[in-house]
Amino acid sequence: MSISDTDYAVMVRSRLLTTIREGPIYCELSGTLNNEYLHYLNLAIPEPGVHGKVITSTVVLKHEILA
């Protein structure tokens, strides 16, 4: 995104840490972000190993710019 959003960054960080701790996460999310309505699916999968990364994929189902 071109505009930083602290709440969004905190949510993404939380999702990544939860994935590392608990395993794969699949979620469907909707809400407003920077005056835009989004509805999307997200999958997060941890790579194996102590220093494994988290692989994520997001599909936007709906995107509306709010007036």
N, C-alpha and C positions, 0 to 999 in steps of 0.2 A: 504494500500500500504506500502511496506517496505521502500520506499524512500519518505521523506517529500517533498511536492511541495507547496510553498507558494501561487502561483496563484490558484491552485486547492482548497486549503483551503479557500481562500477568496471567490471563486465562491460558494462553499458549504455553507459557512456562509451567504452569500447574499441570496441564495435560501431559507435557513431556515428562515431568518428574513422576507423575502417577503411572505412566506407561513403563518407565524404567523400574519402578517399585512393584507394580502389580501385573504387568503384562499388557497384551494388546487391548486397545480401546477402539470401539466403533461408536460414533454418536451422530445424532441428527440435531442440528442447532438452527435456531432462527432468532432474529432480533435486529436491533438497529446498531449501526457503527458509523460514526462520522456522517450523520444524517442520511444514511443509506440503510434500507431494509435488506437483509440477507437471509436466505434459507439454504443450508448446505449440509452435506454429509462429510464426515471426517473419519479417517482410519489412521491409527498410529500403532506401529509395530516396533518393538525393541530388537536391535541386533544382538546376537549372543555375545557373551564375553564381558569382562569387567569394564572395559572402556568402549563398549558398544554404543552406537548412536541410535537415534530413534528415526525411523523412516515414516513419513506422513504423506497422506494423499487426501486432497479435498476436492469435492465436486460441488459447484454452486448450482443449486436448483432454481433459485429465484433471486433477482437483484433489482431493486427499485431505488431510484434517487428520490428522496422525500423533499417536498417543497418547503 
